[in-house]
Amino acid sequence: MVQNVRIDGYDKARRRAPEEFQNFSAVNPPSDGLIQNCLKSMTIDPCSAYEWVCAPSWRRESARFMDPLLIWIAGGRGRAWIGDPAVKYELGPGDIMIIPKNLAHSILPGKGETMRLIIVHVYIRVFGSADIFHFLGLSGVFNANDRKTTDRCFTELAREYAHKPSGWRENMQSYLNQVMIGVLRHHGEKIALPTIGNNGKKLAQLIPAFDVVERKYQAASLSVREIARAACVSEVYLRKLFRQCLGMSPVSFIQQRRISHACRLLRQTESGLKEIADASGFSDVYYFCRVFRNVMYSTPGNYRNLPENHLYPSILHKQKQVLYKKN
């Protein structure tokens, strides 16, 4: 319904009614409330962002990477295969590839096509430790509803990472937040919630547990008993809830949060392994290294020494270096 509004004595303006705006993709209940909680608890830890120019003869053979990837198709067309077993997708400008950690994927440019890709390494967690891509079943190819805005976000991500001015990490978090909200708003019907199913109500019981893990994961003394006490349930029932809702044990949940923190320290500091282990909640550096290898499929030393351009080493064109004029 159109509502007339009197402004400065003239009835010449009207307020647009809600139904005049294009609505967003619906998310099947009870998932909508869960996604709202995910967005409220979402933390973003960007690792890198590069723009690549890929020759028609380039190939990305089947690969798996230790970090989740967001890949923006800025130009050119091609095909991608994602998953085990692989699902084939057609790629074109305006598509976003979402590749969860350790998921196989391949990319092949179309005949005679030069592809421009902006590849972002990023950890996005919800409820403290849960990887959002696994948690919400987000993988595959998603077309950007607002291509202009999304292209700007990805271009600025590469620019911020290239120059690293003051506040670059915070700006990257802001752009990635826009990208993720856009995906969830416009592709809500594709959210699978594979690890949760109909356990939405049970998940609510775990929110106090998530909170105490997020506050205390750096303390080696954090125990399952303490987490169960915070959630007001028994240890046995807590383990059952974690298995039903997340497909993992409380101990695995804590370890993944600690290893995620350790990954950030390995990439962003020159601290020794003992110091990083202590800062990440591990009292024993040998146990830290064993858990790290189980979670990341790599030793901490190898992970730290990976070059920043290890994502796509076989690209035939050099990384696109764009010089931006400083005001």
C-alpha positions in Angstrom: 0.0 0.0 0.0 1.4 3.4 -1.0 1.6 5.9 1.8 1.5 9.6 1.1 3.8 11.7 3.3 3.5 15.5 3.7 6.9 17.2 3.4 7.4 20.9 3.8 3.7 21.5 3.3 3.4 19.7 0.0 1.9 16.3 -0.7 4.5 15.5 -3.4 6.3 12.6 -1.8 5.4 9.0 -1.0 7.1 6.3 0.9 7.5 3.0 -1.0 5.7 0.1 0.5 7.6 -3.1 1.5 5.9 -5.1 -1.2 7.3 -2.8 -3.9 10.9 -4.1 -3.2 12.2 -7.3 -4.6 12.2 -9.9 -1.8 15.1 -12.2 -0.9 15.3 -15.9 -1.4 13.4 -17.7 1.3 15.1 -20.1 3.7 13.1 -23.1 4.9 12.1 -22.9 8.6 13.5 -23.5 11.1 16.8 -22.8 9.3 16.1 -19.0 9.0 16.5 -18.4 12.7 19.6 -20.6 12.8 21.2 -18.6 9.9 20.4 -15.3 11.8 22.3 -16.7 14.8 25.1 -17.8 12.4 25.4 -14.2 11.1 25.5 -12.7 14.6 28.3 -15.1 15.7 30.3 -15.0 12.4 34.0 -14.2 12.7 36.1 -13.7 9.6 39.8 -14.3 9.4 41.2 -13.4 5.9 44.4 -15.0 4.9 45.2 -13.7 1.4 43.5 -12.3 -1.7 45.1 -12.4 -5.2 43.9 -11.6 -8.7 45.1 -13.9 -11.4 45.0 -13.8 -15.2 44.8 -17.4 -16.6 45.7 -18.2 -20.2 43.4 -20.4 -22.3 45.9 -23.3 -22.0 46.0 -23.1 -18.2 44.5 -26.0 -16.2 43.7 -26.4 -12.5 44.0 -30.1 -12.1 42.1 -31.8 -9.2 43.4 -30.2 -6.0 42.6 -29.9 -2.3 43.8 -27.0 -0.1 44.1 -26.7 3.7 42.1 -23.4 3.8 38.6 -22.6 2.5 38.6 -20.7 -0.8 36.3 -18.1 -2.3 36.9 -17.7 -6.0 35.4 -14.8 -7.9 35.0 -15.2 -11.7 35.8 -11.7 -12.8 36.1 -12.5 -16.5 36.1 -15.4 -19.0 34.2 -18.6 -19.1 35.0 -22.1 -18.2 34.0 -25.2 -16.3 34.6 -26.5 -12.7 34.3 -29.8 -11.0 33.8 -29.7 -7.2 33.4 -32.4 -4.6 33.7 -36.1 -4.0 32.2 -37.3 -6.3 32.7 -34.3 -8.5 29.8 -32.1 -9.6 30.2 -30.2 -12.9 29.5 -26.5 -13.0 29.6 -23.9 -15.9 31.5 -20.8 -14.9 31.0 -17.2 -16.2 31.6 -13.6 -15.0 29.6 -13.0 -11.8 30.0 -16.5 -10.4 31.4 -17.2 -6.9 33.0 -20.6 -6.3 32.9 -21.7 -2.6 35.4 -24.4 -1.9 35.5 -25.7 1.7 38.7 -26.9 3.3 40.1 -30.1 1.8 37.4 -30.4 -0.9 38.6 -31.6 -4.3 38.1 -29.1 -7.2 39.2 -28.5 -10.8 38.9 -25.6 -13.2 39.2 -25.6 -17.0 38.9 -22.4 -19.1 36.6 -22.5 -22.1 38.1 -22.8 -25.6 40.1 -19.7 -26.3 39.0 -18.1 -23.0 41.3 -16.1 -20.8 39.9 -16.2 -17.3 40.4 -13.6 -14.5 40.0 -15.1 -11.0 40.2 -13.4 -7.6 41.1 -16.0 -5.1 40.6 -15.5 -1.4 41.8 -17.7 1.4 39.6 -17.2 4.4 38.5 -18.8 7.6 34.9 -18.0 8.5 33.7 -19.4 11.8 30.3 -19.4 13.5 29.6 -20.2 17.2 33.3 -19.8 17.9 34.8 -22.8 16.1 32.4 -24.2 13.5 33.4 -23.7 9.9 30.5 -21.9 8.2 30.9 -23.6 4.8 30.7 -27.1 6.4 28.1 -26.0 9.0 25.6 -24.6 6.4 26.5 -27.0 3.6 27.9 -24.2 1.4 30.0 -25.5 -1.5 29.7 -25.1 -5.3 29.0 -22.2 -7.6 26.7 -19.3 -6.7 25.8 -16.5 -9.0 26.1 -13.0 -7.5 22.7 -11.3 -7.4 24.4 -7.8 -7.4 27.3 -8.4 -9.7 28.6 -4.8 -9.5 28.7 -4.7 -5.7 30.3 -8.1 -5.5 32.9 -7.3 -8.1 33.9 -4.2 -6.2 34.1 -6.3 -2.9 36.5 -8.8 -4.5 38.5 -6.2 -6.3 39.0 -4.2 -3.1 39.9 -7.5 -1.3 42.8 -8.0 -3.7 43.8 -4.3 -3.5 43.8 -4.2 0.3 45.9 -7.3 0.5 48.3 -6.1 -2.2 49.1 -2.8 -0.3 48.2 -3.6 3.3 47.5 -0.1 4.4 46.3 0.7 8.0 43.1 -1.2 8.7 43.5 -3.5 5.7 42.4 -6.6 7.7 39.3 -4.9 9.1 38.4 -3.7 5.6 38.8 -7.2 4.2 36.6 -8.5 6.9 33.9 -5.9 6.0 34.0 -6.9 2.2 33.9 -10.6 3.0 30.9 -9.9 5.3 29.1 -8.3 2.4 29.9 -11.2 0.2 28.7 -13.8 2.6 25.5 -12.0 3.5 24.8 -11.7 -0.2 25.2 -15.4 -0.8 23.0 -16.3 2.2 20.3 -13.8 1.3 20.0 -14.7 -2.4 20.8 -18.5 -2.2 19.0 -19.5 0.9 17.2 -22.3 -0.8 20.6 -24.0 -1.5 21.6 -24.1 2.2 21.7 -27.8 3.0 22.5 -27.9 6.7 24.0 -31.4 6.3 25.4 -31.6 9.8 22.3 -30.4 11.6 19.2 -31.7 9.9 16.3 -31.3 12.3 18.5 -30.6 15.3 17.9 -26.8 15.4 16.4 -26.9 18.9 19.1 -29.1 20.2 21.7 -26.7 18.7 20.3 -23.9 20.9 21.3 -25.9 23.9 24.9 -25.8 22.7 25.2 -22.0 22.4 26.4 -21.6 26.0 29.0 -24.3 25.3 30.1 -22.5 22.1 30.4 -19.3 24.2 32.6 -20.9 26.9 34.9 -22.5 24.3 35.3 -19.1 22.5 36.2 -17.4 25.8 38.5 -20.1 27.1 40.0 -22.1 24.3 43.4 -20.6 24.9 43.5 -22.1 28.4 44.9 -25.6 28.4 42.8 -26.4 31.5 39.5 -26.1 29.5 37.7 -29.4 30.0 34.6 -31.1 28.7 33.2 -31.0 32.2 33.5 -27.2 32.3 31.7 -27.0 29.0 28.9 -29.3 30.1 28.5 -27.3 33.3 28.1 -24.1 31.2 25.4 -25.8 29.0 23.7 -27.2 32.1 23.8 -30.8 30.8 25.8 -33.9 31.7 29.1 -34.7 29.9 27.4 -37.8 28.3 24.5 -35.7 26.9 26.9 -33.0 25.8 28.9 -35.5 23.7 25.6 -36.7 22.2 24.5 -33.2 21.3 27.8 -32.4 19.6 27.6 -35.6 17.6 24.0 -35.0 16.6 24.4 -31.3 15.7 28.0 -31.0 14.5 29.1 -34.5 13.7 32.1 -34.2 16.0 33.0 -34.6 19.7 33.5 -31.6 22.1 37.2 -32.4 22.2 37.4 -32.2 18.3 35.5 -28.9 18.4 38.0 -27.4 20.9 40.9 -28.7 18.9 39.7 -27.2 15.7 39.3 -23.8 17.4 42.8 -23.9 18.8 44.3 -25.0 15.5 42.5 -22.2 13.7 44.1 -19.7 16.1 47.5 -21.4 15.6 47.1 -21.1 11.8 46.6 -17.4 12.2 49.7 -17.0 14.4 51.8 -19.1 12.0 50.9 -16.9 9.1 51.0 -13.5 10.8 53.8 -13.8 13.4 57.3 -15.2 13.7 56.6 -16.8 17.1 58.2 -20.2 17.8 56.1 -23.4 17.9 56.3 -23.6 21.7 55.0 -20.0 22.0 52.2 -20.6 19.5 51.2 -23.9 21.2 51.0 -22.2 24.5 49.0 -19.3 23.0 46.6 -21.7 21.4 45.8 -23.8 24.5 48.3 -26.6 24.1 50.6 -27.3 27.1 52.7 -29.8 25.1 54.3 -28.7 21.8 54.6 -32.3 20.6 50.9 -32.9 21.2 50.2 -29.6 19.4 52.1 -30.7 16.3 50.3 -34.1 16.3 46.8 -32.4 16.5 47.8 -29.8 13.9 48.8 -32.5 11.4 45.5 -34.4 12.0 43.5 -31.3 11.4 45.5 -29.5 8.7 47.1 -32.4 6.9 50.4 -30.6 7.3 53.0 -30.0 9.9 53.1 -26.5 11.5 56.5 -25.8 9.9 55.3 -26.8 6.4 52.1 -24.8 6.8 54.1 -21.7 7.8 56.6 -22.0 4.9 54.0 -22.3 2.2 54.4 -19.4 -0.2 51.5 -17.0 -0.4 51.1 -17.8 -4.1 50.9 -21.6 -3.5 47.2 -21.6 -4.3 47.6 -21.8 -8.0 51.3 -22.3 -8.8 50.6 -23.6 -12.3 49.0 -20.4 -13.6 50.8 -19.5 -16.8 50.4 -15.7 -16.5 52.1 -14.0 -13.6 49.9 -12.6 -10.8 48.3 -9.4 -12.0 50.0 -6.5 -10.4 47.8 -3.4 -10.4 49.3 -0.2 -9.2 46.9 2.1 -7.5 47.6 5.8 -7.2 47.7 7.0 -3.7 45.7 10.1 -3.0 
